[in-house]
Amino acid sequence: MNNQKLFELFSLALAVDINQITADLSYGSIPEWDSTAHMILIAEIENQYDIMLDTDDIIDMSSVSKADEIISKYLNQ
């Protein structure tokens, strides 16, 4: 897991301090990670990694560690 880059993306998209971001952080565990922030996060991930996530992966992205797993799938194709 490239923690720093992914943590920075989450921090930016959720508008929270990077110290709040951990691999275990999950959707809904903090008020800032709501549906709107989730879509901002998806856009940031797609832009930074130059990938296009499919709908199932967008829905399945329920934690920072799951995001890393999903991104890795696209980068290793």
N, C-alpha and C positions, 0 to 999 in steps of 0.2 A: 504494500500500500504506500503510495506516494502521499504521505500524510499532509505535508505542508501545502502543496498545491490544492489538494482536495479540501483540506480544512479552510484554506483561504477562500475558495469558492463558496463553501457553505456559510462562512462568516459574512461574506459580501451579500449573498442572496437572502440570508435570513436577517441581515442587519443586526448581528450580535457580535460581541467580542470573540476573537478567535479562541480564547481560553475556555469558552463554553462548548467548543466543538471537540467531540471525542468520537472514536470509532463506534461506540455504543449509542450515540445520540440517535433517537428514532423520531419518526414523524409523529407530531402531536405531543411529544414529551416536553416541549417548551412552547409557549403560546406563539412565538414568532414563526414556528414552522407550521403554517396553515396552508390551505390549498393555493392561495395566491403566491406565497413565498415558494411553494413547491414548483410552480410553473416558472418562476424567475430562476430558481435553481436549475431546472431542466435547460432553460435557454442558456444560462452561463456554462453549464457542462458541455452542451452541444457546441457552443462557440469556442470555448477554450481547448477542447479536445478534437474539434473538427469532425464530429460524428453526428448522426441523426438517429436518435433513440426511437425505437418502436413503442407503440402504445402500451403493450404488456410490460415492457421494462420501465416505462414512466410510472405506471401504477405500482409495480413491484418495488420501486425504489423507496424503501421504508426506513432505511437507516444509512448512516455514513458508510458503514462496512458493506452494506448491500450495494450502495452506489459504486464503491470501489470495485466490487465484483462485476457489476454490470458494465462499467466503463472498460474494465480489463477485457471483457468478452469482445467488445468492439475493436479495441486496439490490437488484439491478437488474431484478427481475422485475416 
